[in-house]
Amino acid sequence: MATLTGVPVEEYLATSFEDGDREYVDGTLVERNVGEKPHSKTQKRLILFFGPLERTARIFAFPEQRVQVSPTRFRIPDVCVYIDEEPADDVFRTPPFLAIEILSRDDKASGMQEKIDDYLNFGVPFVWVIDPRTRRGYVHTRDGSREARDGVLRTANPTIEVPLEKLFE
């Protein structure tokens, strides 16, 4: 995976990448692993799950949205979820209620943990990591991490429940 270092924030924000967006970590452009079919299907099913909740529960889901998690870091969760109202800015600068990462074949545990830490340190209450190949999901909060052994990814206040089987039908 190629990286480019020494890029100013302003240049990153003004750049559109033809071959997929990049994250920005402390002056370095970081390519995101391109999702394969299992990744894409899982992301699509999440968006379809959250779509009807926009009207009924004021839950807003955004795929691949730039989120500024610190002055020098921009992450792009596979899906981010906001409650009550959607952010007004084109680049989100307020913590989502939920950040969802879907593992691709080439994702490394250390890189994913760094993203999880960025989200939690930014104030994101819930981070879900979904592995479409093993059909497993994990919930990360400031209180710790756990596998969704009962097959349901959950949040609290408000409660959102997504059965993993719905994502892998």
Number of C-alpha atoms within 10 A of each C-alpha: 7 7 10 11 12 9 14 14 18 8 9 17 12 8 10 11 9 6 8 11 18 21 19 25 18 16 15 19 22 18 16 17 14 15 16 11 11 19 20 16 16 23 23 14 15 20 18 13 14 19 16 13 13 16 10 8 12 16 20 22 24 19 16 17 18 22 22 21 23 15 10 13 17 27 22 22 23 22 21 25 21 19 16 10 10 17 15 8 8 9 13 17 17 16 21 25 20 23 27 23 23 22 23 20 15 11 13 10 10 9 10 15 11 11 20 23 17 18 27 20 14 16 16 23 20 22 26 25 20 25 18 22 12 7 14 18 23 20 19 22 19 14 7 7 13 12 16 17 10 9 17 19 20 16 19 10 7 11 7 13 12 15 14 19 11 13 19 14 8
